[in-house]
């Protein structure tokens, strides 16, 4: 990018440490397709079968299986390189080879949890339920929460998963496909770096509005009874030496109303422009997950969405995992966590 000194104030400039690999567009991905996919080695699939047999023999479930029960050393050797793809590479990949044929849904939940547990620390997605994962499927009329589009067959506009129960959002997001859609349901991803660069090139006057703080309405399952119904965060921020993005129009608009600070005309203009930008095909990766595949992405530096799928989709079912990074920042040390989050 050219010199931004005349159009972007210092506090809004891209950090020098932000990886250039994140500035991808659709055509860039087509030239580097090998980095978009990863296949489990044969030995890792054997280790999965062995570990699953152990879990079954001992009555373990997705709620009770632990790290020490499901060891995959052949996969472990590849994990550092996969983390680099997420942290300093393009920010996502599709993992193949977990499989689904011959696995019950309960078995697939154990296996996909174990895989994700190597990439990061899985964190809860609800208070009373969804503590290890969330099942993304069309729940029809049972879903009464307008912010949980994942529980419907509707199109899901670009968003980040905001993890409203926790002080920090999930670093990684994984979507394991147990049953694919017969039609529709394509996943889409856009890089925060693309968003930023496009705003600077086209509407630098709007850039400060994305660094402002907004109220996000938390999903009903993500609200602590003792806390308010919204969380506060910017859409774009510079943190940890990188550009990060947090967004969900479906949460911001009602959140600002609930806080008594409805969107101004200028803020609405900024969000309308952003929504249109996020749908540009040339900026997006688009892929329909097949049964047994898992899409893994860096939730801090990219947004994701999903196209609608039809009634004849055959019961499209994904398992969604949220993970904190163990190897960057405070990791899981309670001392480091408190010093970073509450100092």
C-alpha positions in Angstrom: 0.0 0.0 0.0 1.2 3.5 -0.7 2.1 6.1 2.0 -1.0 6.7 4.2 0.3 9.7 6.1 -2.0 12.2 4.3 -5.2 10.2 4.7 -4.9 8.0 7.8 -4.2 9.2 11.3 -1.3 7.3 13.1 -3.7 5.4 15.4 -5.5 3.9 12.5 -2.5 2.8 10.4 -1.7 -0.8 9.7 1.0 -2.1 12.1 4.2 -3.1 10.4 4.0 -6.5 12.0 0.7 -7.5 10.4 1.5 -10.3 8.0 1.4 -9.4 4.3 -0.1 -12.9 3.6 -3.4 -11.7 5.0 -3.9 -9.3 2.1 -5.2 -12.0 -0.1 -8.0 -11.7 -2.6 -9.9 -14.5 -4.4 -7.6 -14.7 -7.3 -4.6 -14.9 -5.0 -6.1 -18.0 -3.4 -6.5 -19.7 -6.8 -2.8 -19.4 -7.4 -1.9 -20.8 -4.0 -4.5 -23.5 -3.6 -2.2 -26.0 -1.9 -2.1 -23.8 1.2 -5.9 -23.8 1.5 -6.2 -27.5 2.4 -4.5 -30.0 4.7 -5.1 -33.8 4.7 -4.5 -35.9 7.8 -1.7 -38.4 7.3 -2.7 -42.1 7.2 -1.1 -42.8 10.5 -3.2 -40.1 12.2 -6.4 -41.7 10.9 -5.2 -45.0 12.5 -4.6 -43.2 15.8 -8.1 -41.7 15.6 -9.6 -45.2 15.3 -7.5 -46.5 18.2 -8.3 -43.5 20.4 -12.0 -43.7 19.5 -12.0 -47.4 20.4 -10.5 -46.6 23.8 -13.1 -43.9 24.4 -15.9 -46.2 23.5 -14.6 -49.1 25.7 -14.5 -46.7 28.6 -17.8 -45.0 28.1 -16.3 -41.6 27.4 -18.5 -38.9 25.7 -17.8 -35.6 24.1 -18.5 -34.1 27.6 -16.1 -36.3 29.5 -13.2 -37.1 27.1 -10.0 -35.3 28.0 -6.8 -34.5 26.2 -5.0 -37.4 27.8 -7.6 -39.8 26.4 -7.2 -39.0 22.8 -3.6 -38.8 21.7 -2.7 -38.1 18.0 1.1 -37.8 17.8 1.1 -38.0 13.9 -1.2 -35.0 13.8 0.7 -33.2 16.6 3.8 -33.0 14.4 1.9 -31.0 11.8 0.1 -28.6 14.2 2.8 -26.0 14.6 2.8 -25.5 10.8 -1.1 -25.3 10.8 -1.0 -22.7 13.5 1.4 -20.6 11.4 -1.2 -20.8 8.6 -3.7 -19.3 11.0 -1.5 -16.8 12.8 0.8 -15.4 10.0 -0.6 -17.0 6.8 -3.9 -16.5 5.0 -5.7 -17.2 8.3 -7.7 -20.3 7.4 -7.5 -23.8 5.9 -9.8 -26.8 5.2 -8.8 -29.9 7.0 -9.6 -33.2 5.3 -9.5 -36.8 6.4 -11.5 -36.8 9.6 -14.2 -38.6 7.8 -17.8 -39.1 8.9 -18.9 -42.4 7.2 -19.2 -45.1 9.7 -19.2 -42.6 12.7 -22.2 -41.9 14.7 -22.8 -38.3 15.4 -21.7 -38.8 19.0 -18.4 -40.4 17.8 -17.9 -37.6 15.3 -18.3 -35.0 18.1 -15.5 -36.7 20.1 -13.1 -36.9 17.1 -13.7 -33.3 15.9 -13.3 -32.0 19.5 -10.0 -33.9 19.8 -8.7 -32.5 16.6 -9.6 -28.9 17.6 -8.1 -29.5 21.1 -4.7 -29.9 19.4 -5.0 -26.6 17.5 -6.1 -24.6 20.6 -8.1 -24.7 23.9 -11.8 -25.3 23.1 -14.0 -22.9 25.1 -17.6 -22.8 26.1 -20.4 -21.4 23.9 -23.1 -21.4 26.4 -23.7 -21.4 30.2 -26.0 -24.4 30.7 -25.2 -26.2 27.4 -22.9 -26.1 24.4 -19.9 -26.1 26.7 -17.6 -27.9 24.2 -19.2 -27.2 20.9 -22.4 -25.9 19.2 -24.4 -27.9 16.7 -25.0 -25.6 13.6 -28.2 -26.9 12.1 -31.7 -25.6 11.1 -33.7 -25.7 14.3 -36.7 -24.1 12.7 -39.3 -22.6 15.0 -37.4 -23.8 18.0 -34.8 -21.1 17.5 -36.3 -17.9 18.9 -33.0 -15.9 19.2 -32.7 -13.5 16.2 -29.0 -13.3 16.6 -28.4 -17.0 16.1 -28.6 -17.3 12.4 -26.5 -20.5 12.6 -29.6 -22.2 14.0 -31.6 -21.6 10.8 -31.3 -22.3 7.1 -31.1 -18.6 6.3 -28.2 -16.8 4.7 -25.7 -15.7 7.4 -24.1 -12.3 6.6 -20.4 -11.8 7.3 -19.6 -11.8 11.0 -17.1 -12.7 13.6 -17.9 -15.1 16.5 -17.8 -12.7 19.5 -17.8 -15.1 22.5 -19.8 -12.8 24.7 -19.4 -14.8 27.8 -15.6 -14.3 27.9 -13.4 -11.3 28.3 -11.7 -12.2 25.1 -13.3 -13.6 22.0 -12.3 -17.0 20.5 -9.0 -16.8 18.6 -9.9 -19.7 16.3 -13.1 -21.0 14.9 -13.6 -24.5 13.5 -16.7 -25.8 11.6 -16.7 -29.6 11.2 -19.2 -30.9 8.6 -20.9 -34.0 9.9 -23.6 -33.8 7.2 -23.3 -31.5 4.1 -26.1 -29.7 2.4 -27.6 -31.1 -0.8 -27.8 -27.6 -2.1 -26.5 -24.3 -0.9 -24.8 -23.6 2.4 -21.5 -22.4 0.9 -19.1 -20.9 3.5 -17.5 -17.5 2.8 -14.4 -15.8 4.3 -13.0 -12.3 4.0 -9.8 -11.0 5.4 -9.8 -8.0 7.7 -6.8 -6.7 5.8 -8.8 -6.6 2.6 -11.6 -4.7 4.4 -9.1 -2.2 5.8 -7.2 -1.7 2.5 -10.5 -1.2 0.6 -11.8 1.3 3.1 -8.6 3.3 3.0 -8.6 3.3 -0.8 -12.3 4.2 -1.3 -13.6 5.8 1.9 -10.9 6.9 4.2 -13.3 9.4 5.7 -15.2 6.5 7.2 -12.2 4.7 8.7 -12.3 6.3 12.2 -15.9 5.1 12.7 -14.8 1.5 12.5 -12.4 2.1 15.3 -15.1 3.5 17.5 -16.7 1.3 20.2 -20.1 -0.2 19.6 -22.6 -2.1 21.7 -23.2 -5.7 20.5 -26.3 -7.5 21.6 -25.2 -10.8 23.1 -27.1 -13.9 22.0 -29.5 -15.1 24.7 -27.3 -18.2 25.5 -24.3 -15.9 25.9 -25.6 -13.6 28.6 -24.6 -13.8 32.2 -27.6 -13.0 34.4 -25.5 -10.6 36.5 -24.3 -8.6 33.5 -26.0 -6.4 30.9 -27.3 -7.7 27.6 -24.6 -6.1 25.5 -20.8 -6.1 25.2 -18.7 -3.2 23.9 -16.0 -3.4 21.3 -14.7 -1.7 18.1 -15.2 -3.1 14.7 -11.5 -2.7 13.8 -8.7 -2.5 16.3 -4.9 -2.7 16.4 -4.0 -5.3 19.1 -1.1 -7.7 19.5 0.7 -6.2 16.6 -2.0 -7.1 14.2 -5.2 -5.7 12.7 -8.3 -7.4 14.2 -12.0 -7.3 13.3 -15.2 -7.8 15.3 -18.5 -7.5 13.5 -22.1 -8.7 13.3 -24.6 -6.2 12.0 -27.4 -8.3 13.5 -25.9 -7.7 16.9 -24.7 -4.1 16.6 -28.0 -2.5 15.5 -30.1 -3.9 18.3 -27.2 -3.6 20.8 -27.0 0.2 20.2 -30.7 0.5 20.6 -30.7 -1.5 23.9 -27.9 0.8 25.2 -29.9 3.9 24.4 -27.4 5.0 21.8 -29.0 4.2 18.4 -26.8 4.4 15.4 -26.2 7.9 14.0 -26.8 8.6 10.4 -23.0 8.6 9.9 -22.5 5.3 11.7 -25.3 3.8 9.6 -23.6 5.0 6.4 -20.4 3.4 7.6 -22.1 0.0 8.3 -24.1 0.1 5.0 -20.8 0.6 3.1 -19.1 -2.1 5.1 -21.9 -4.6 4.4 -21.7 -3.9 0.7 -17.9 -4.3 0.7 -18.1 -7.6 2.5 -20.2 -9.1 -0.3 -17.8 -8.4 -3.1 -16.9 -11.7 -4.7 -13.4 -10.7 -5.6 -12.5 -10.3 -1.9 -14.0 -13.6 -0.7 -13.1 -17.2 -0.4 -16.1 -19.4 -1.1 -16.3 -23.1 -0.4 -19.0 -25.7 0.2 -17.9 -28.0 3.0 -18.2 -31.7 2.2 -19.1 -34.3 4.8 -16.1 -35.1 7.0 -14.2 -31.8 6.2 -13.4 -29.1 8.8 -13.0 -25.4 8.1 -10.5 -23.8 10.6 -10.0 -20.0 10.6 -8.5 -17.2 12.7 -11.6 -15.5 14.1 -9.7 -12.4 15.0 -8.4 -11.4 11.6 -11.3 -12.6 9.3 -15.0 -12.6 9.0 -17.1 -15.6 7.8 -20.6 -16.1 6.5 -22.8 -18.8 5.0 -25.1 -18.9 2.0 -28.7 -20.1 2.6 -29.4 -23.8 2.0 -32.7 -25.3 0.8 -35.3 -27.4 2.6 -34.1 -30.4 0.7 -30.6 -30.0 2.2 -30.7 -33.4 4.0 -30.3 -32.0 7.4 -27.0 -30.0 7.1 -25.2 -30.4 10.4 -21.9 -28.8 11.5 -20.1 -28.8 14.8 -18.8 -25.4 15.7 -15.7 -25.1 18.0 -14.3 -22.0 19.6 -10.6 -22.0 20.7 -8.2 -19.8 22.5 -4.6 -19.9 21.3 -2.3 -21.7 23.8 0.9 -20.6 22.2 0.5 -16.8 21.7 -0.2 -14.1 24.2 -1.3 -15.1 27.7 -2.1 -18.7 26.6 -3.9 -20.3 29.5 -1.8 -19.2 32.5 -4.2 -17.5 34.9 -1.5 -15.0 36.0 -0.8 -13.9 32.4 -4.5 -13.9 31.6 -5.3 -11.5 34.5 -2.4 -9.3 33.8 -3.5 -8.9 30.1 -7.2 -8.6 30.6 -7.7 -6.8 33.9 -4.5 -4.7 34.4 
